[in-house]
């Protein structure tokens, strides 16, 4: 006996947040990354996390891995010697202590 297929209705998610208004009211929440192309906007916490992750030993060597891991490692190369990331990572470690 075969089961009938149930139709899946897709619900389009459209957030009600006005991003530009939020950025104007919270200018300190996002920073512009000096090392990533295209003036990438990051939160301070995500910048610190990228710096910490880039300097972990398991992400430091680039070899023959699956493509998605290779791309992830290549995106972290710019974060390894970043002064902004180092400062933010030290601030976050002080907050956690």
C-alpha positions in Angstrom: 0.0 0.0 0.0 1.4 3.3 -1.0 1.0 6.4 1.0 -0.3 9.6 -0.6 2.1 12.5 -0.8 1.3 15.3 1.5 1.7 18.7 0.0 4.1 21.0 1.8 3.1 24.6 1.7 6.0 26.9 1.8 5.7 29.9 4.1 7.8 32.8 3.0 9.6 34.4 5.9 9.8 38.2 5.5 11.2 39.9 8.6 9.6 43.1 9.7 12.8 44.6 10.9 14.2 47.7 9.1 17.9 46.9 8.9 19.0 50.4 8.0 17.1 51.9 10.8 18.5 49.4 13.3 22.1 50.1 12.1 21.5 53.9 12.4 20.3 53.5 16.0 23.0 50.9 17.0 26.2 52.1 15.2 28.5 50.5 17.9 27.1 47.0 17.3 28.7 46.4 13.9 32.2 47.0 12.7 33.6 47.1 9.2 36.3 44.5 8.7 39.5 45.9 7.2 40.7 42.5 5.9 37.7 41.0 4.3 36.7 42.3 0.8 33.6 44.3 0.3 33.5 46.2 3.6 32.1 43.2 5.4 30.0 44.2 8.5 30.5 42.0 11.5 29.5 42.1 15.1 32.4 42.5 17.6 31.7 39.0 18.9 31.8 37.4 15.5 35.0 39.2 14.6 36.6 37.9 17.8 35.3 34.4 17.1 36.7 34.4 13.6 40.1 35.5 15.0 40.1 32.8 17.7 39.0 30.1 15.2 41.6 31.2 12.6 44.4 30.7 15.1 43.3 27.2 16.3 45.7 24.5 15.2 43.1 22.4 13.4 42.2 25.2 11.0 45.8 26.5 10.4 47.0 23.9 7.9 45.5 23.8 4.5 45.7 20.5 2.7 43.6 18.2 0.6 40.2 18.4 2.3 36.6 18.4 1.1 35.8 21.6 -0.8 33.6 23.2 1.8 36.3 22.8 4.5 38.9 24.2 2.1 36.7 27.3 1.5 36.1 27.8 5.2 39.9 27.7 5.9 40.7 30.0 3.1 38.2 32.6 4.4 39.9 32.5 7.8 43.4 33.3 6.5 42.8 37.0 6.5 41.8 36.8 10.2 45.0 35.1 11.5 47.1 38.3 12.0 44.3 40.8 12.4 45.0 43.4 15.0 41.3 44.3 15.4 40.3 40.7 15.9 43.1 40.2 18.5 41.9 43.2 20.5 38.3 42.1 20.4 39.2 38.6 21.3 41.2 39.8 24.4 38.2 41.9 25.4 35.9 39.0 25.2 38.3 36.8 27.2 38.4 39.5 29.9 34.5 39.6 30.0 34.3 35.8 30.3 36.8 35.7 33.2 
